[in-house]
Amino acid sequence: MTGEIRHEVRGIVLSRRTVGLDEWVDALARSPAEAAASNARAREAVERFLA
């Protein structure tokens, strides 16, 4: 089995690659953690700006 990993920005697919199911599941599991870390850094920057 295979999956597809896409890099998408504002609805436009910039790249795509076919990967094995194990790599696809790993990427899927990392995605929410990476988004949370990015959102936390953005929140901290806004808090510093407003302080």
C-alpha positions as CSV (number, residue, x, y, z in Angstrom):
1,M,0.0,0.0,0.0
2,T,1.1,3.6,-0.6
3,G,0.0,7.0,0.4
4,E,0.7,10.5,-0.9
5,I,2.3,13.4,1.0
6,R,1.5,16.8,-0.4
7,H,2.9,20.2,0.5
8,E,-0.1,22.6,0.2
9,V,-0.2,26.3,0.7
10,R,-3.6,28.1,0.6
11,G,-5.2,25.3,-1.4
12,I,-2.4,25.1,-4.0
13,V,-0.4,21.9,-4.1
14,L,3.3,22.8,-4.4
15,S,4.7,19.3,-4.3
16,R,3.5,15.7,-3.9
17,R,5.3,12.4,-3.4
18,T,4.2,8.8,-3.1
19,V,5.4,7.1,0.0
20,G,4.9,3.8,1.8
21,L,2.1,3.5,4.2
22,D,4.4,3.5,7.3
23,E,6.0,6.8,6.2
24,W,2.5,8.3,5.5
25,V,1.2,7.3,9.0
26,D,4.3,8.8,10.6
27,A,3.8,12.1,8.7
28,L,0.1,12.1,9.6
29,A,1.0,11.6,13.3
30,R,3.6,14.5,13.3
31,S,1.3,17.0,11.6
32,P,-0.9,18.0,14.6
33,A,2.2,18.3,16.8
34,E,3.9,20.5,14.3
35,A,0.8,22.7,13.9
36,A,0.5,23.0,17.7
37,A,4.2,24.1,18.1
38,S,3.8,26.7,15.3
39,N,0.6,28.1,16.8
40,A,2.3,28.3,20.3
41,R,5.2,30.2,18.8
42,A,2.8,32.6,17.0
43,R,0.8,33.1,20.2
44,E,4.0,33.9,22.2
45,A,5.1,36.4,19.6
46,V,1.7,38.2,19.7
47,E,1.9,38.2,23.5
48,R,5.4,39.8,23.4
49,F,4.1,42.4,20.9
50,L,1.2,43.3,23.0
51,A,3.1,43.5,26.3
